[in-house]
Amino acid sequence: MADAVVRLRGWNPERAVALVVCLPLMLVGTMLGPGELGAQEASGEELVTLEGEVVDASNNLPVEGAIVSLPTVGLTAVTDRLGYYRMDDVPAATHAIRVIRLGYEEFQADVAVNGAEVFALYLTPGPIPLEGVEVEVVGLSELDWRPVGTSRRAFIGPGEIEDLRDTYLSLDHILRVRRLPQVRYIPPVQQGGIPGDSISNGCLRLVTQSGLRVCATIVMDGVLIDPMSAGWMFQTSSYDIYSVRFLGGVEGFFRYGRRGRNGVLEIETHRR
């Protein structure tokens, strides 16, 4: 793996630029055992905050959804849409830091964490080998009408919506007959639901062995909808809907962080 660069910068929400320090890329082969961690805690070592941003080295744009971890202390963070990450209660010491993101080369280095610096981590785009995959070039207009995503059944595209809207008048009606994978649809008990009860507004519930009674997050045209308002989203007219996509727990977490860990229903309308 080629050398990567870690740049130390004075943090500014507007993408501040400051000092540049090059650190060698190092592979981490060891981890602290339970005894060593216990000894650190007993010593009353200083705990600080580690924060910074993950940036695409080819264009200096922030990288959203990158997983930043300190393997030796078991801390992990996921970058937001500005590429920002933060970890609290990090022991002040030199740590191995690791960054992974689909479409980029894995990044590893040793960094001295003291709470005074903000780290900008630069990822190098890397090709993903896909053996046995046949590539077909199609026009954009045709592509819009094709089911896409990790599961074709998890995506209700414009073509399928058009076939359904003459029979089913709302998203609620469509989800009653068009099942999505990994999830069970619970219709609203009444329009608007019961005050104070978010599940009565309608719910997409992940089918898990743990039996958790939690609802998937609803996102309409890129806007996160609060649970108490989600029921009204299920009443959306099928003539207003362009497409519907369901992201499972892992996909939802990578895209929306903790708010997406129970799955995400993405609704796009013609008004977007």
Residue frames as qw, qx, qy, qz and C-alpha x, y, z in Angstrom:
[[0.000, 0.889, 0.458, 0.000, 0.00, 0.00, 0.00],
 [0.409, 0.533, -0.031, 0.740, 1.36, 3.40, -0.95],
 [0.262, -0.197, -0.462, 0.824, 2.17, 6.06, 1.63],
 [0.091, -0.793, -0.520, -0.305, -0.75, 8.28, 2.67],
 [0.212, 0.319, -0.229, 0.895, -0.71, 11.74, 4.20],
 [0.331, -0.718, -0.583, 0.184, -2.27, 12.95, 7.43],
 [0.208, 0.499, -0.010, 0.841, -2.55, 16.72, 7.63],
 [0.298, -0.510, -0.584, 0.557, -2.88, 18.51, 10.94],
 [0.068, 0.489, 0.303, 0.815, -5.08, 21.54, 10.60],
 [0.113, 0.124, 0.473, -0.865, -6.67, 24.15, 12.82],
 [0.120, 0.462, 0.873, 0.102, -10.36, 23.24, 12.68],
 [0.233, 0.255, 0.034, -0.938, -12.93, 25.55, 11.18],
 [0.569, 0.387, 0.681, -0.252, -16.47, 24.50, 10.17],
 [0.515, 0.787, -0.019, -0.339, -15.92, 26.38, 6.93],
 [0.920, 0.267, 0.053, 0.283, -13.05, 24.02, 5.95],
 [0.183, -0.933, 0.284, 0.121, -10.13, 25.96, 7.47],
 [0.848, 0.388, -0.207, 0.295, -6.61, 25.42, 6.13],
 [0.388, -0.872, 0.296, -0.034, -3.49, 25.49, 8.33],
 [0.170, -0.652, 0.731, 0.107, -0.27, 23.59, 9.04],
 [0.905, 0.254, -0.270, -0.210, 0.64, 20.44, 7.13],
 [0.345, -0.572, 0.738, -0.089, 2.54, 17.61, 8.78],
 [0.745, 0.265, -0.543, -0.282, 3.35, 14.38, 6.96],
 [0.607, -0.396, 0.637, -0.263, 3.21, 11.15, 8.91],
 [0.178, 0.274, -0.894, -0.306, 4.27, 7.75, 7.58],
 [0.826, -0.085, -0.192, -0.524, 1.61, 5.18, 6.87],
 [0.042, -0.354, 0.904, -0.238, 1.99, 2.16, 9.18],
 [0.698, -0.193, -0.600, -0.341, 0.22, -1.17, 9.35],
 [0.444, -0.509, 0.483, -0.557, -0.93, -2.04, 12.84],
 [0.605, 0.129, -0.781, -0.089, -0.13, -5.58, 13.91],
 [0.330, -0.150, -0.802, 0.475, -0.83, -5.55, 17.64],
 [0.390, -0.657, -0.268, -0.587, -3.63, -4.52, 19.97],
 [0.135, -0.419, 0.627, -0.643, -3.61, -3.79, 23.65],
 [0.438, -0.229, -0.869, -0.006, -4.83, -6.68, 25.75],
 [0.481, -0.738, -0.383, -0.280, -7.38, -6.34, 28.58],
 [0.695, -0.476, -0.236, 0.484, -4.61, -6.23, 31.18],
 [0.404, 0.067, 0.092, 0.908, -2.88, -3.32, 29.47],
 [0.165, -0.593, -0.362, -0.700, -6.14, -1.39, 29.09],
 [0.620, -0.687, -0.379, 0.007, -6.93, -1.93, 32.75],
 [0.627, -0.285, -0.129, 0.713, -3.49, -0.63, 33.69],
 [0.175, 0.340, 0.220, 0.898, -4.12, 2.52, 31.63],
 [0.396, -0.693, -0.387, -0.462, -7.44, 3.18, 33.36],
 [0.706, -0.575, -0.309, 0.275, -5.89, 2.66, 36.76],
 [0.552, -0.036, -0.036, 0.832, -3.13, 5.15, 36.01],
 [0.021, 0.815, 0.360, -0.453, -5.67, 7.98, 35.71],
 [0.418, 0.029, 0.436, 0.796, -4.44, 8.98, 32.25],
 [0.199, 0.426, 0.045, -0.881, -5.74, 12.11, 30.55],
 [0.426, 0.471, 0.759, 0.143, -8.77, 11.70, 28.28],
 [0.032, 0.418, -0.186, -0.888, -9.14, 14.07, 25.33],
 [0.656, 0.582, 0.350, -0.329, -11.29, 14.60, 22.22],
 [0.362, -0.155, 0.664, 0.635, -10.15, 13.49, 18.78],
 [0.487, 0.713, 0.400, -0.307, -11.84, 15.28, 15.88],
 [0.177, -0.400, 0.542, 0.718, -11.19, 16.15, 12.27],
 [0.689, 0.510, 0.051, -0.512, -12.37, 15.46, 8.74],
 [0.645, -0.010, 0.693, 0.324, -11.91, 12.83, 6.05],
 [0.322, 0.739, -0.153, -0.572, -11.15, 14.24, 2.61],
 [0.870, 0.406, 0.247, 0.131, -10.89, 12.81, -0.91],
 [0.510, -0.502, 0.319, 0.621, -7.22, 13.23, -1.86],
 [0.450, 0.278, 0.592, 0.608, -8.07, 13.62, -5.55],
 [0.040, 0.652, 0.402, 0.642, -10.40, 16.63, -5.25],
 [0.128, 0.106, -0.477, 0.863, -10.24, 17.83, -1.60],
 [0.553, -0.362, -0.253, -0.707, -13.97, 17.22, -1.12],
 [0.452, -0.331, 0.657, -0.505, -15.31, 15.79, 2.19],
 [0.410, 0.031, -0.885, -0.219, -16.02, 12.06, 2.31],
 [0.636, -0.277, 0.211, -0.688, -19.33, 11.16, 3.96],
 [0.956, -0.077, -0.034, -0.281, -19.91, 7.76, 5.56],
 [0.545, 0.464, -0.641, 0.276, -16.24, 6.92, 6.17],
 [0.828, -0.525, -0.197, -0.023, -15.62, 4.72, 9.22],
 [0.217, 0.691, -0.503, 0.471, -12.85, 6.12, 11.44],
 [0.873, -0.441, -0.193, -0.074, -11.62, 3.83, 14.20],
 [0.040, -0.693, 0.657, -0.294, -8.96, 3.51, 16.90],
 [0.819, -0.027, -0.553, -0.154, -8.66, -0.30, 17.08],
 [0.443, 0.160, -0.705, 0.531, -6.45, -0.36, 20.18],
 [0.124, 0.035, 0.555, -0.822, -9.07, 1.36, 22.34],
 [0.108, 0.414, 0.903, 0.045, -12.21, 0.16, 20.54],
 [0.173, 0.635, 0.263, -0.705, -13.55, 3.59, 19.51],
 [0.333, 0.295, 0.696, 0.564, -15.32, 4.22, 16.19],
 [0.219, 0.609, 0.220, -0.730, -16.99, 7.19, 14.47],
 [0.494, 0.470, 0.630, 0.372, -18.69, 7.73, 11.09],
 [0.163, -0.144, 0.123, 0.968, -18.19, 10.95, 9.13],
 [0.342, 0.659, 0.498, -0.448, -21.16, 13.22, 8.42],
 [0.600, 0.712, 0.329, 0.157, -21.95, 14.96, 5.12],
 [0.102, 0.962, -0.248, 0.047, -19.14, 17.46, 5.77],
 [0.737, 0.355, -0.505, 0.277, -16.65, 14.65, 6.34],
 [0.192, -0.633, 0.471, -0.584, -16.45, 15.52, 10.07],
 [0.778, -0.219, -0.587, 0.044, -15.80, 12.92, 12.76],
 [0.217, -0.654, 0.414, -0.595, -15.39, 13.13, 16.54],
 [0.758, -0.206, -0.607, 0.117, -14.46, 10.76, 19.34],
 [0.349, -0.770, 0.234, -0.479, -14.63, 11.68, 23.03],
 [0.757, -0.525, 0.363, -0.138, -12.75, 10.18, 25.99],
 [0.853, 0.420, -0.240, 0.195, -9.70, 9.15, 23.97],
 [0.733, -0.552, 0.050, 0.394, -6.56, 8.45, 26.06],
 [0.192, 0.935, -0.274, -0.117, -3.87, 11.05, 25.30],
 [0.638, -0.350, 0.628, 0.277, -1.23, 8.90, 23.59],
 [0.223, 0.409, -0.651, -0.600, -0.07, 7.70, 20.19],
 [0.700, 0.200, 0.599, -0.333, -2.77, 5.55, 18.58],
 [0.198, 0.043, 0.805, 0.557, -3.18, 3.57, 15.40],
 [0.458, 0.457, 0.241, -0.723, -5.98, 5.17, 13.37],
 [0.282, 0.111, 0.870, 0.389, -7.83, 3.37, 10.58],
 [0.436, 0.445, 0.088, -0.777, -10.24, 4.72, 7.94],
 [0.268, 0.124, 0.890, 0.347, -12.28, 2.60, 5.55],
 [0.465, 0.525, 0.177, -0.691, -14.82, 3.65, 2.91],
 [0.715, 0.354, 0.585, 0.147, -16.16, 1.79, -0.11],
 [0.520, 0.816, 0.152, 0.200, -14.40, 3.06, -3.23],
 [0.014, 0.899, -0.391, 0.196, -11.23, 4.15, -1.41],
 [0.649, 0.244, -0.646, 0.320, -8.00, 2.49, -0.36],
 [0.688, -0.640, -0.328, 0.097, -7.89, 1.59, 3.33],
 [0.169, 0.768, -0.304, 0.538, -5.99, 4.17, 5.37],
 [0.803, -0.509, -0.242, 0.191, -3.86, 3.34, 8.44],
 [0.356, 0.621, -0.317, 0.622, -1.35, 5.45, 10.37],
 [0.546, -0.425, -0.516, 0.504, -0.05, 6.19, 13.84],
 [0.015, 0.736, 0.100, 0.670, -1.09, 9.59, 15.24],
 [0.306, -0.079, -0.590, 0.743, -0.22, 11.38, 18.48],
 [0.286, -0.699, -0.506, -0.416, -3.55, 12.34, 20.06],
 [0.334, -0.116, -0.490, 0.797, -3.36, 15.16, 22.62],
 [0.004, 0.757, 0.613, -0.224, -6.64, 17.02, 22.07],
 [0.116, -0.679, 0.059, 0.723, -4.89, 20.11, 20.68],
 [0.034, 0.286, -0.631, -0.721, -4.81, 19.19, 16.98],
 [0.739, 0.389, 0.293, -0.466, -7.51, 18.44, 14.45],
 [0.410, -0.226, 0.789, 0.397, -6.65, 15.68, 11.98],
 [0.653, 0.526, -0.111, -0.533, -7.54, 15.80, 8.29],
 [0.593, -0.153, 0.775, 0.157, -7.26, 12.29, 6.86],
 [0.431, 0.541, -0.365, -0.623, -6.87, 12.04, 3.09],
 [0.766, 0.094, 0.633, -0.063, -8.27, 8.96, 1.33],
 [0.042, 0.394, -0.666, -0.632, -7.04, 7.80, -2.05],
 [0.804, 0.266, 0.043, -0.531, -9.76, 6.61, -4.45],
 [0.212, -0.328, 0.906, 0.162, -9.26, 2.95, -5.33],
 [0.599, 0.094, -0.537, -0.587, -10.91, 0.71, -7.91],
 [0.666, -0.162, 0.603, -0.409, -13.06, -2.16, -6.63],
 [0.131, 0.225, -0.886, -0.383, -12.37, -5.44, -8.49],
 [0.722, 0.154, 0.349, -0.577, -15.60, -7.12, -9.58],
 [0.090, -0.242, 0.907, 0.334, -14.77, -10.47, -11.11],
 [0.130, 0.309, 0.929, 0.156, -17.30, -11.96, -13.49],
 [0.198, 0.688, 0.415, -0.562, -19.35, -8.75, -13.75],
 [0.406, 0.385, 0.561, 0.610, -20.52, -7.76, -17.21],
 [0.027, -0.486, -0.159, 0.859, -20.82, -4.00, -17.79],
 [0.286, 0.585, 0.664, 0.368, -23.65, -2.68, -19.97],
 [0.092, -0.173, -0.023, 0.980, -23.87, 0.97, -21.04],
 [0.073, 0.665, 0.728, 0.151, -27.39, 2.43, -21.13],
 [0.058, 0.556, 0.133, 0.818, -28.85, 5.91, -21.51],
 [0.017, -0.058, 0.561, -0.826, -29.77, 7.99, -18.47],
 [0.593, -0.067, -0.062, -0.800, -33.47, 8.02, -19.37],
 [0.796, -0.030, -0.573, -0.193, -33.53, 4.21, -19.43],
 [0.409, 0.124, -0.722, 0.544, -31.47, 3.94, -16.26],
 [0.293, -0.198, 0.324, -0.878, -34.04, 5.99, -14.30],
 [0.786, -0.070, -0.115, -0.603, -36.67, 3.31, -14.96],
 [0.710, 0.139, -0.686, 0.077, -34.57, 0.35, -13.89],
 [0.756, -0.648, -0.054, -0.068, -34.64, -1.16, -10.39],
 [0.477, 0.569, -0.499, 0.447, -31.27, -0.49, -8.76],
 [0.491, -0.646, 0.385, -0.440, -29.60, -1.08, -5.40],
 [0.114, -0.376, 0.910, -0.130, -28.37, -4.05, -3.44],
 [0.293, 0.264, 0.911, -0.117, -31.77, -5.73, -3.74],
 [0.103, -0.210, -0.550, -0.801, -34.14, -5.24, -6.66],
 [0.359, -0.590, -0.712, -0.124, -37.07, -6.02, -4.38],
 [0.364, -0.540, -0.373, 0.661, -35.96, -3.21, -2.06],
 [0.028, -0.298, 0.191, 0.935, -36.52, -0.61, -4.80],
 [0.400, 0.649, 0.643, -0.069, -39.85, 0.38, -6.34],
 [0.304, -0.140, 0.333, 0.881, -38.81, 2.33, -9.41],
 [0.309, 0.329, -0.027, -0.892, -40.77, 4.79, -11.57],
 [0.406, 0.066, -0.737, -0.536, -41.90, 2.08, -13.98],
 [0.293, -0.271, -0.904, 0.151, -43.35, -0.11, -11.24],
 [0.058, 0.363, 0.442, -0.818, -44.92, 2.90, -9.50],
 [0.357, 0.207, -0.323, -0.852, -46.65, 3.82, -12.76],
 [0.424, -0.101, -0.851, -0.292, -48.08, 0.29, -13.01],
 [0.266, -0.323, -0.810, 0.411, -49.33, 0.42, -9.42],
 [0.042, 0.166, 0.257, -0.951, -50.78, 3.93, -9.21],
 [0.432, -0.127, -0.466, -0.762, -53.87, 3.19, -11.29],
 [0.650, -0.329, -0.674, -0.121, -54.97, 0.59, -8.74],
 [0.591, -0.482, -0.447, 0.468, -53.45, 1.86, -5.49],
 [0.062, 0.916, 0.220, 0.330, -54.04, 5.48, -4.52],
 [0.277, -0.896, 0.291, -0.187, -51.41, 6.04, -1.80],
 [0.271, 0.531, -0.775, 0.210, -48.07, 4.79, -0.55],
 [0.516, -0.204, 0.666, -0.499, -49.96, 3.06, 2.27],
 [0.877, 0.278, 0.162, -0.357, -51.95, 1.02, -0.27],
 [0.630, 0.598, -0.495, -0.012, -48.82, 0.18, -2.29],
 [0.027, 0.492, -0.800, 0.342, -46.87, -1.07, 0.74],
 [0.725, -0.088, 0.486, -0.481, -49.77, -3.31, 1.77],
 [0.919, 0.336, 0.147, -0.146, -49.43, -5.31, -1.46],
 [0.652, 0.627, -0.336, 0.263, -45.82, -4.71, -2.52],
 [0.791, -0.592, 0.005, 0.153, -43.67, -6.26, 0.20],
 [0.246, 0.835, -0.455, 0.187, -40.15, -4.97, 0.82],
 [0.802, 0.056, -0.542, 0.245, -37.36, -7.35, 1.96],
 [0.436, 0.072, -0.578, 0.686, -36.20, -7.50, 5.59],
 [0.128, -0.022, 0.303, -0.944, -39.15, -5.46, 6.80],
 [0.027, -0.525, -0.851, -0.004, -42.78, -5.70, 7.86],
 [0.075, -0.310, -0.144, -0.937, -45.19, -2.86, 7.10],
 [0.100, -0.484, -0.765, 0.413, -47.63, -1.90, 9.87],
 [0.047, 0.598, 0.426, 0.677, -50.36, 0.39, 8.47],
 [0.101, -0.221, 0.326, -0.914, -51.56, 3.46, 10.44],
 [0.025, 0.369, 0.881, -0.296, -54.44, 2.67, 12.81],
 [0.208, 0.856, 0.454, -0.132, -56.08, 5.89, 11.62],
 [0.474, 0.678, 0.075, 0.557, -55.06, 8.85, 9.50],
 [0.056, -0.790, 0.276, -0.545, -52.52, 10.78, 11.58],
 [0.541, 0.048, -0.761, 0.356, -52.26, 7.98, 14.13],
 [0.555, -0.721, -0.413, 0.044, -52.89, 8.20, 17.88],
 [0.022, 0.891, -0.245, 0.383, -51.38, 11.29, 19.58],
 [0.433, -0.688, 0.548, -0.200, -48.22, 10.34, 21.45],
 [0.813, -0.076, 0.576, 0.052, -47.90, 6.94, 19.78],
 [0.135, 0.620, -0.527, -0.565, -45.50, 7.01, 16.84],
 [0.197, -0.048, 0.952, 0.229, -46.08, 3.37, 15.81],
 [0.377, 0.571, 0.676, -0.274, -49.81, 4.01, 15.36],
 [0.263, 0.747, -0.152, -0.591, -48.84, 6.47, 12.60],
 [0.870, 0.477, -0.120, -0.032, -47.61, 3.56, 10.50],
 [0.437, -0.696, 0.562, 0.097, -44.30, 1.78, 10.72],
 [0.792, 0.424, -0.439, -0.009, -41.77, -0.16, 8.70],
 [0.647, -0.621, 0.420, -0.144, -40.30, -2.60, 11.20],
 [0.307, 0.535, -0.783, -0.076, -37.14, -4.58, 10.56],
 [0.952, -0.161, -0.153, -0.209, -37.61, -8.33, 10.88],
 [0.198, 0.603, -0.698, 0.331, -34.92, -9.32, 13.40],
 [0.661, -0.159, -0.724, 0.116, -34.32, -12.21, 15.76],
 [0.188, 0.036, -0.543, 0.818, -34.03, -9.78, 18.68],
 [0.137, -0.650, -0.747, -0.039, -37.72, -8.86, 18.40],
 [0.167, -0.285, -0.180, 0.927, -37.08, -5.11, 18.76],
 [0.205, 0.766, 0.608, 0.014, -40.23, -3.02, 18.22],
 [0.179, -0.594, 0.119, 0.776, -38.62, -0.12, 16.39],
 [0.585, 0.737, 0.323, -0.100, -39.59, 1.68, 13.19],
 [0.630, 0.192, 0.273, 0.701, -37.44, 2.52, 10.21],
 [0.085, -0.544, -0.037, 0.834, -36.60, 6.18, 9.59],
 [0.492, 0.706, 0.498, 0.107, -38.58, 7.94, 6.85],
 [0.250, -0.433, 0.247, 0.830, -36.75, 10.27, 4.42],
 [0.485, 0.716, 0.501, 0.017, -38.75, 12.20, 1.82],
 [0.454, 0.833, 0.033, 0.315, -36.87, 14.06, -0.91],
 [0.543, 0.369, -0.404, 0.637, -33.74, 14.01, 1.26],
 [0.279, -0.535, 0.277, -0.747, -35.50, 15.35, 4.39],
 [0.247, -0.058, -0.912, 0.322, -35.59, 13.25, 7.58],
 [0.499, -0.483, -0.311, -0.649, -39.19, 12.97, 8.85],
 [0.214, -0.328, 0.702, -0.595, -39.78, 12.80, 12.60],
 [0.040, -0.122, -0.991, 0.028, -41.57, 9.64, 13.86],
 [0.234, 0.480, 0.612, -0.583, -44.76, 11.48, 14.85],
 [0.412, 0.593, -0.118, -0.682, -45.16, 12.82, 11.30],
 [0.108, -0.244, 0.890, 0.369, -44.22, 9.61, 9.50],
 [0.389, 0.400, 0.809, -0.184, -47.85, 8.46, 9.30],
 [0.393, 0.770, 0.119, -0.489, -48.72, 11.33, 7.02],
 [0.047, 0.552, -0.684, -0.475, -45.94, 10.25, 4.63],
 [0.265, 0.089, 0.955, 0.104, -47.71, 6.92, 4.12],
 [0.387, 0.675, 0.539, -0.322, -50.76, 8.88, 2.92],
 [0.009, -0.532, 0.413, 0.739, -48.76, 10.39, 0.04],
 [0.762, 0.496, 0.121, -0.399, -50.64, 10.04, -3.24],
 [0.781, -0.014, 0.519, 0.347, -49.19, 7.42, -5.56],
 [0.517, 0.771, 0.241, 0.282, -49.38, 10.06, -8.33],
 [0.097, -0.963, 0.240, -0.080, -46.89, 12.22, -6.40],
 [0.720, -0.478, 0.475, 0.170, -44.39, 9.39, -5.83],
 [0.468, 0.699, -0.491, -0.227, -41.46, 8.95, -8.21],
 [0.691, 0.202, -0.685, 0.112, -39.67, 6.04, -6.48],
 [0.697, -0.624, 0.198, -0.292, -39.33, 4.24, -3.14],
 [0.627, 0.375, -0.639, 0.241, -36.22, 2.55, -1.78],
 [0.759, -0.633, 0.032, -0.149, -35.66, 0.66, 1.49],
 [0.365, 0.593, -0.636, 0.333, -32.21, 0.53, 3.08],
 [0.813, -0.331, -0.472, 0.080, -31.57, -2.22, 5.64],
 [0.576, -0.800, -0.055, 0.160, -29.93, -1.60, 9.01],
 [0.683, -0.260, 0.243, 0.638, -26.34, -1.74, 7.76],
 [0.353, 0.464, 0.396, 0.709, -26.98, 0.34, 4.63],
 [0.206, -0.885, -0.312, -0.278, -29.06, 2.82, 6.62],
 [0.618, -0.701, -0.007, 0.357, -26.35, 3.23, 9.25],
 [0.604, -0.042, 0.298, 0.738, -23.62, 3.87, 6.67],
 [0.190, 0.549, 0.409, 0.704, -25.73, 6.53, 4.96],
 [0.291, -0.758, -0.189, -0.553, -27.53, 8.22, 7.85],
 [0.059, 0.417, -0.658, 0.624, -25.55, 7.25, 10.96],
 [0.085, 0.076, 0.871, -0.477, -27.36, 6.20, 14.13],
 [0.513, 0.294, 0.214, -0.777, -30.70, 7.50, 12.81],
 [0.679, 0.345, -0.437, -0.479, -30.57, 4.90, 10.05],
 [0.048, -0.339, 0.929, -0.143, -29.55, 1.87, 12.11],
 [0.495, 0.218, 0.754, -0.373, -33.13, 0.51, 12.15],
 [0.411, 0.404, 0.711, 0.402, -33.52, 0.86, 8.38],
 [0.077, 0.454, -0.016, -0.887, -34.51, 3.81, 6.17],
 [0.464, 0.588, 0.649, 0.129, -37.39, 4.23, 3.73],
 [0.149, -0.335, 0.236, 0.900, -36.36, 6.77, 1.07],
 [0.401, 0.690, 0.601, -0.050, -39.27, 8.36, -0.82],
 [0.188, -0.196, 0.310, 0.911, -38.68, 10.54, -3.87],
 [0.377, 0.679, 0.539, -0.327, -41.50, 12.60, -5.31],
 [0.516, 0.587, 0.389, 0.488, -42.00, 14.34, -8.64],
 [0.082, -0.987, -0.098, -0.101, -41.63, 17.68, -6.84],
 [0.698, -0.512, 0.167, 0.472, -37.97, 17.10, -5.96]]
